[in-house]
Amino acid sequence: MSRDSSTPRRSAQNDVGIEVSSMNSPNENILVIKRSLFDKLGSFQGLNFEAEKYLGVILSRGNNFFLPRAQAEKDPAYKQIIPYVLVAFENSVLHYVRGKKAGEQRLVAKGSIGIGGHMNETDESLFAMDEQAYRAGVEREVNEEINIETPFEDRIVALLNDDSTEVGRVHLGIVHVFKLKEPKVQKREAMITGLTFLTKEELIARRESFESWSQICVDSLDRLLL
């Protein structure tokens, strides 16, 4: 499926590679679940490929809700839900580098293979989100960063959790793979540089320059792209 363009929002990236909007109100509300629910379902470190086991519960409107961003970033009692999209064509994956307009100097030159960001209330008019609303929100988030000019298949392939860092402890990634019919992608965000498709071998060679979530994904790339 191909998508029309939309007006992009200015955004930045934190040290795990999660897209964050730098022009949103400090009082924005973002999608979360309770950490206790994640633990009940079965907490893990790294990637978990039993995505359906979690998504049916996480994306049930009774289990997710919106919380003020400032609170969610500091309170490990909640997990912020973050779509993390790998864009693939055949055996290659889209790679980019955050340029100097990223806002945070520590992020300059960080490589990434993931596109995504927080889900906020503008993505859904109600108080929570089901899978249909979530998927529509994901496509909007991706469309703000890049323009995909070819049909593609969207598959959720894994969940990603990294409790080894302070930032990771309050986030939970949902890893998507967009499989493209043709390698036709253009950037929308000025901060994205060096947008190109790389093979697994090329990505492994650059692994140490990647933000942490991309490193985790590269380490299991064969399984993610099945």
LUMSEZA-304548 format. One record per residue (C-alpha): residue number from 0; residue in one letter; x, y, z. Coordinates in steps of 0.2 Angstrom, whole numbers. Layout:
  seq  type     xx     yy     zz
  NUM     A      X      Y      Z
...
//
This chain:
  seq  type     xx     yy     zz
    0     M      0      0      0
    1     S      6     17     -4
    2     R      2     33      6
    3     D     -1     51      2
    4     S     11     64     10
    5     S      6     74     25
    6     T     13     90     33
    7     P     29     85     43
    8     R     32     89     61
    9     R     49     95     67
   10     S     57     81     78
   11     A     72     75     87
   12     Q     79     59     94
   13     N     84     52    111
   14     D     99     41    114
   15     V     90     25    110
   16     G     85     31     94
   17     I     66     35     98
   18     E     59     49     88
   19     V     52     63     98
   20     S     44     79     93
   21     S     53     95     98
   22     M     39    107     94
   23     N     25     98    104
   24     S     18    106    119
   25     P     27    101    135
   26     N     10     95    141
   27     E      7     83    127
   28     N      0     66    131
   29     I      7     50    125
   30     L      2     32    124
   31     V      7     21    138
   32     I      4      5    147
   33     K      7      0    165
   34     R     24     -8    168
   35     S     14    -21    179
   36     L      5    -26    164
   37     F     21    -29    154
   38     D     28    -39    169
   39     K     12    -49    170
   40     L     13    -53    151
   41     G     31    -58    153
   42     S     45    -45    153
   43     F     61    -48    143
   44     Q     77    -40    138
   45     G     80    -37    120
   46     L     69    -43    106
   47     N     54    -54    109
   48     F     46    -62     93
   49     E     30    -68    101
   50     A     22    -51     96
   51     E      4    -57     95
   52     K      5    -63    113
   53     Y      8    -45    119
   54     L     -1    -35    106
   55     G    -19    -42    108
   56     V    -18    -36    126
   57     I     -7    -20    124
   58     L    -18    -13    110
   59     S    -34    -17    119
   60     R    -43      0    124
   61     G    -44     -5    142
   62     N    -26     -8    144
   63     N    -18      7    136
   64     F    -21     26    139
   65     F    -13     43    137
   66     L     -2     51    151
   67     P      7     68    151
   68     R     24     66    143
   69     A     34     74    157
   70     Q     27     61    169
   71     A     29     46    158
   72     E     48     50    155
   73     K     52     50    173
   74     D     40     36    180
   75     P     46     18    177
   76     A     29     12    183
   77     Y     24     15    164
   78     K     30     10    148
   79     Q     28     22    133
   80     I     23     13    117
   81     I     35     16    103
   82     P     33     10     85
   83     Y     50      6     77
   84     V     49      3     59
   85     L     62     -5     48
   86     V     60     -1     30
   87     A     67    -16     19
   88     F     69    -19      1
   89     E     73    -37     -4
   90     N     89    -41      7
   91     S     93    -23     12
   92     V     87    -11     25
   93     L     85      8     25
   94     H     99     17     35
   95     Y    101     35     39
   96     V    112     46     50
   97     R    105     60     61
   98     G    112     77     55
   99     K    117     92     64
  100     K    100     99     64
  101     A     95     85     77
  102     G     95     98     91
  103     E    105     87    103
  104     Q    123     87    100
  105     R    126     69    107
  106     L    115     62     94
  107     V    125     69     79
  108     A    132     56     68
  109     K    121     42     76
  110     G    116     29     63
  111     S     99     21     63
  112     I     88      9     54
  113     G     72     13     63
  114     I     59     26     60
  115     G     46     29     73
  116     G     40     40     88
  117     H     29     42    102
  118     M     10     40     99
  119     N      1     55    105
  120     E    -17     61    107
  121     T    -17     68     90
  122     D    -16     51     83
  123     E    -32     46     91
  124     S    -47     56     96
  125     L    -53     44    110
  126     F    -44     40    127
  127     A    -35     25    121
  128     M    -30     15    105
  129     D    -35     -1     97
  130     E    -24    -10     84
  131     Q    -33     -1     69
  132     A    -30     16     76
  133     Y    -12     11     81
  134     R     -8      6     64
  135     A    -15     21     56
  136     G     -5     32     69
  137     V     11     22     64
  138     E      9     26     46
  139     R      7     44     50
  140     E     22     45     60
  141     V     33     37     47
  142     N     26     48     34
  143     E     32     63     44
  144     E     50     57     42
  145     I     51     49     25
  146     N     40     48      9
  147     I     38     30      3
  148     E     34     31    -16
  149     T     30     13    -19
  150     P     18      0    -12
  151     F     23     -9      4
  152     E     18    -23     16
  153     D     17    -18     35
  154     R     21    -33     47
  155     I     24    -32     66
  156     V     38    -44     69
  157     A     44    -42     87
  158     L     43    -31    103
  159     L     59    -23    109
  160     N     63    -19    127
  161     D     80    -13    135
  162     D     79    -10    153
  163     S     98     -8    154
  164     T     97     11    152
  165     E     86     24    161
  166     V     78     29    144
  167     G     75     11    139
  168     R     66      7    156
  169     V     51     19    151
  170     H     49     13    133
  171     L     43     -2    124
  172     G     46     -4    106
  173     I     34    -12     93
  174     V     46    -17     79
  175     H     38    -16     61
  176     V     45    -21     45
  177     F     39    -11     29
  178     K     43    -23     14
  179     L     44    -12     -1
  180     K     40    -17    -19
  181     E     54     -5    -25
  182     P     68      5    -16
  183     K     59     22    -18
  184     V     61     32     -2
  185     Q     64     51      0
  186     K     67     60     16
  187     R     55     73     23
  188     E     65     78     39
  189     A     80     90     36
  190     M     89     81     50
  191     I     90     65     41
  192     T    106     62     31
  193     G    114     48     21
  194     L     97     40     17
  195     T    102     23      8
  196     F     98      5      8
  197     L    112     -6     15
  198     T    115    -25     16
  199     K    116    -35     32
  200     E    135    -35     30
  201     E    136    -16     27
  202     L    125    -13     43
  203     I    136    -25     53
  204     A    151    -15     48
  205     R    143      1     55
  206     R    135     -7     70
  207     E    146      2     83
  208     S    140     19     76
  209     F    121     15     78
  210     E    110     20     92
  211     S    106      6    104
  212     W     89      0     97
  213     S     96     -1     80
  214     Q    111    -11     87
  215     I     99    -24     95
  216     C     89    -25     78
  217     V    105    -28     68
  218     D    110    -42     79
  219     S     94    -51     74
  220     L     91    -45     57
  221     D     89    -61     48
  222     R     75    -66     59
  223     L     67    -49     58
  224     L     67    -50     39
  225     L     59    -67     38
//
